[in-house]
Amino acid sequence: MINREEQRKYGNPFKQLFIRNYQKKITGILRGIKFGNSLEVGAGTGRFWRRDGKDIFKPDYGCDLDLDCARGNSACGRLVCADGLHLPCGDNRFDLVIALEVLEHCRDYDRLLAELVRVSRKFVLLGVPWEPYFRMMNLAALNHWRRL
């Protein structure tokens, strides 16, 4: 069930189209590589991994700084509260480490990238906002209006 905040944030049809295309590209990449276990850093609500009410991918582990935000995340197998700069796991622990829309929120992205590589055994998948389109969609949806 989508709550009112999610409807406002994701209800814009143009944004839905953009997200759906982004999902297709990311899932296409995932289908093209062989991996065992996976970690998503910045797992958030898990909404990205759902399409039409169904999970399209389920990372084995997810971490986020805001567990209140991530509490409804059913997309990840196991969710922990952790900072991407200090992941609570050993070196080479995961075949695949995913960080979508995370780098732009980080105060030290060099350190974050080093940490993602440290815990990855094979692959690190990164995604960043497609500017200026992402910002324009947020403004059109009146997201972050008070920050202006």
Residue pairs with C-beta under 8 A, 6 or more apart in sequence:
2 10
2 11
6 45
6 47
8 141
8 142
8 143
9 141
9 143
10 16
10 19
10 47
11 141
12 137
12 140
12 141
14 137
14 140
15 137
15 141
18 130
18 133
18 134
18 137
19 48
20 51
22 127
23 48
23 51
23 56
26 57
26 100
26 125
26 127
27 56
27 57
29 125
30 57
30 96
30 125
33 96
33 122
33 123
35 95
35 96
35 122
35 123
36 95
37 60
37 61
37 93
37 94
37 95
37 96
38 59
38 60
38 61
38 94
38 95
38 96
38 97
38 98
39 59
39 60
39 61
39 62
39 63
39 87
39 89
39 93
39 94
39 96
39 97
39 98
39 119
40 59
40 61
40 62
40 63
40 76
40 97
40 98
40 99
40 100
41 62
41 63
41 84
41 87
41 97
41 98
41 99
41 102
41 116
42 63
42 64
42 84
42 99
42 100
42 101
42 102
42 105
43 59
43 62
43 63
43 64
43 70
43 73
43 75
43 76
43 79
44 64
44 66
44 69
44 70
44 73
45 69
45 70
45 72
45 73
46 62
46 70
46 72
46 73
46 74
46 75
46 76
47 75
48 75
48 100
49 55
49 56
49 57
49 58
49 59
49 75
50 56
50 75
55 74
55 75
57 75
58 75
58 76
58 77
59 75
59 76
59 77
59 98
60 76
60 77
60 78
60 94
61 76
61 77
61 78
61 79
61 80
61 94
62 70
62 73
62 75
62 76
62 77
62 78
62 79
62 80
63 79
63 80
63 81
63 82
63 84
63 87
64 70
64 73
64 79
64 81
64 82
65 81
65 82
65 83
67 79
67 81
70 79
73 79
80 88
82 88
84 99
84 102
84 106
84 112
84 115
84 116
85 106
85 108
85 111
85 112
85 115
86 115
87 115
87 118
87 119
89 119
90 119
91 118
91 119
92 118
92 119
92 120
92 121
93 119
93 121
94 119
94 120
94 121
95 120
95 121
95 122
95 123
96 120
96 122
96 123
96 124
96 125
97 116
97 119
97 120
97 123
97 124
97 125
98 124
98 125
99 112
99 116
99 124
99 125
99 126
99 127
100 125
100 126
100 127
101 127
101 128
101 129
102 112
102 126
103 109
103 112
103 113
103 126
103 128
104 128
104 129
106 112
113 124
116 124
116 126
117 124
129 135
138 144
139 145
